Amino acid sequence: MPACLLPNRTRQLAATGIADRAISAYAVGYTPGHHMPPHAHDTASISLVLAGDFSDQTTTTAIPQHSRPLAVMIKPAGVEHETSIAQSGAASLVLKLPKHLTEHFYCQSNLDPSTDTDCRWLNDDHATAVLLQIWLTLAAGERRSDSALDQSLSTLANLYTADSFPTPQSPNDLTTQRATQLLSNGCTIAQTAATLSLHPSHLARKFKAQTGTTPSTVAQRAKLSTAAELIITTNYSLAHCALAAGFADQAHMSKRLSKSLGVTPRKLRSLVSIL
């Protein structure tokens, strides 16, 4: 039987696990269907989604941005946003950055904190891998050096400026959003194109032009996302997780996780200890 997601609570973890940098680390669980009206936070945060699905909408985005497991969200301080949790519930790991590290983050990304205040979802394997290493360090009860933490934040800062998902404003963008949802839910490229009444090659060109990536990349990441969620939140065997996520076998899943995120399935499962 699968393990339950966290209840609607926030559990603070030992901040000393990432050196003496006054970073607050939390494991956060959300109950199914939970809705948070517009609100803002006093500190900047970086979140790693582990399970479930939820959407965030800010005053500057026309359409809510939907998360999937393994997505990274960078949220500047003071950004008003509205959050809705899917009926499956959700769980995430959150790092809250103190002022001096927030300033370091903005300096590294050449952003102006007074004007660059958008929340960003980074659907990028590199960003996920960086955060996974921080959290795996926490899960093992180890310390992380200041230089290693600074390097991690610098990497995320660079990705923050380079990987911004386009805000849909036109019917074409809405089509791309729908394609992303279908691919993320396990549809093949052919199925997605047929649903949208597009030829697969036309869909691929449109998708690439508007997102900078390919439908196949999104589909592959969706499989990793499903696998990671099953590995972390259930006690299914790894072989079962692989097949349920659409991989040919456990070996194929392990190879993809190691290549894309730098972790093995068993290492990923160790995150259960901080949930």
N, C-alpha and C positions, 0 to 999 in steps of 0.2 A: 504494500500500500504506500502511496506517496505521503511524504511528510507534509504537515500543514504549513502554510506561510505564516509569518509572524502576525500576531494580533496588532491592532492599531496602537502602536506604542513606539517610543524612541528609546533605544538603549545606548547609553554613552559607553564608549570603550576607552581603554587606557591610552591617553594621549602620549605618554612616554614611549610608546611603541614606535614613534616616528621622531625621535630625538627631542630636544627641549625647545621646541619651536611653538609651543602653546596652540597647537592645532587640535581642535576638538573632532573626535572621530565617533560616528554614530552608525548603528545598524537600525534602519527604520522599516517598520512594517505597516502596511495600510490594509484596512478591512475592505472587502468587496463593495464596490459602488460608492465608496466614500467621496465626498465632494468638499473641496476647500474654496470658499469664495475668494475674491481678489484680496491678496495680502502681499506683504513684502518682508524681507529679512534684513536684519541690521548688519550681517556679515556676508561676505562672498562665500560661495560653496562650490564644491566639485563632487558630483554624484555618479555612482556606478550602479546601473540598474541590474538587479540579479534575477528578478522574477516578476511575472505579471505584465500588465500594460497600463500606462496612464498617460494622460495628455496635459500639456501646459499651454496656456495662451496668455500672452502679454498684451499690453495696450498697443504695441507696435506691430503685432502679427495678425493678419487677416484670418488665418486658419490655425487651429491648435496643432502643436507639434506632438506627435505620438512617439512614445518610447517603446523599445523592445529590450529584452535582456541583453546585456553587454554594451548598451548605449551609454555614453558619457555625457552628462549635462554640466555645463559651466554656467553658474548663475551669479552675476555681480550683485553686490549689496544694493538694497533699495529698489530692486526691480519689482513692480507690481505684477503679479501673475495669478491666474486661476487654474486650479488643478482638479482633474477628475480621474478617479481610479476605476479601472475596469471591473467587471463582475467577478473576475478571477482573483481580485486582490493584487497586491504588488509588494515588492521588497527592494530596498536599495541600501547602499553603503554611502555615507555622506562624510566628506571632509569639510569642516568649516574653517576658513582661513582668517587669522588675525590680521589686523590692519597692515602690519609691516610686510607680511607675505602677500597680501593683496596688492600692495604697491609694487613689490618685486614682480608679481605676475604681469601687471600692466606695463611695467618698464620693459620686460622681456618681449612683450607682444607689440610694443610701440603704439599702445592705445591710450586714449585720453579718458580717464575714469569719469569725467564729467559729462561726456557725450556718448561714449561707447558702452551702452548699458543693455545690450540685447542678451537674452539667454541663448545659449547655443547647444544644440545636440550634436555631438561628434560621433557619427556612425563610422568610426575609423578604427581599424584593428590596432594601429600603433597607440592611439589614445587609451584604448581598453587595456592593452598590454601594460602600459605604464602604471595605470591605476591598480591593475591586478597585482603587480609586484609590490606596490605599497601595502595593499590589503593582505597579501599573503605573508608579508613581513609581520604585520600586526597579528595575524592568526597564529603565527609561530611564536609570538611573544618576544620577537627580536627588536633591536633598535635599528633605526635607520639614520645614517650620518647626515649632517647638515648639507654637505656637498651633494650627496645622492638625492636628497629631497629637493634642493635647489635645481638640480638637473632635471628632475621629473617635472617640476613646475615650469621650467623653461620650455621643455618639450611640449607640454600641454598648451602653453601660451602661444607657441608657434602654430600649433594645430588649430587653436581658437581663431586665429586670423585667416588661416588657409582653408578651413573646412566649414563654411557656413552654408546651411541648406537654404536654397532660394525661397523667399516668401511668395507663395502663390498669389498672383494678382489677375491672371487671365484664364480663360478656359483651357488653354494649352497647359498652363501650370497645374490646374486642377486635374487634368488628365494624368500628368506625371505623378501627382500625389496619389491618385487612385491606383496607378500602376505600382507604385511603391508599396502601398497597402496590400495589394494582391500578391506581389512577389514575397513580401514579408510573411504572409500567411501561408506560404507553401505552394502557391500556384506556379506552374511552369511558365516559361516565356510565351509558349504557344497559347496556353490557356488565358494568360493575361491579355495578350494581343487580341484574341477572339472576343473576350469580354468587352474590350474597349473598341471593338470594330476597327482594328488597325492591323496592317500586315506586320509580322514580327520584325522584319528589317526596318520598317518605318518607325515602329516603336523603339527599337534599339537606337536609331539615329536621334529621335526626339529626346529620348531619355538621357543619352550621352550629352547632348547639347545643353540640356537644362540642369543636369545634376553633376556633370563632370565624371560620372561613373557609368558602368554598364548594367543592364538588367541582370546579367549572369552574376555579377559581383554582389548585387543586392540579394539575389536568391541564395548564393553560397553563404553570405553572412547570416541570412535567416536560418539556415540549417545549423550554423554554429550557435546562434542565439537559442534555438530550441534545445539543442544538445546541452548547452551550459545550464539552462534553467532546470532541465531534468536531472542533471548531475548534482546540482547544488541543493535542489529543494525536494528531491525524492530519494528513497532508498532502493530504487530500481538498480539492477546490475548495469554495469557500463555497456555491456553488449545490448541490453534492452534499450538503453538511452540512445545508442547509436542508430539502431533500427527505427525507433520511434521518430528520430529527427530526420530520417531520410538518407542516412549513410549506408553504404553497402555492408559494413561490418564495423566492429570496434576498432580494428587496426586503422581503417580509413579515417574514422573520427579522430583517433589519437593523433594521427599524422597531421590532419588539418588544424587541430587545436594547437599543436606544438609549432607548426609553421606560421600560423596567423597570430597567435597570442603568446607564444613562448611558454606555455604551460601544458602539463599532462592532465588527463582527466582526473587522476587520483589527487594531483596537487590542487586542482580546481575544487574538488569535493572537500578539501580541508577547510574551505571557507565556511562550511557548516558550523565549525566550532565557534564562530563569532556571531552566528545567528541565534 
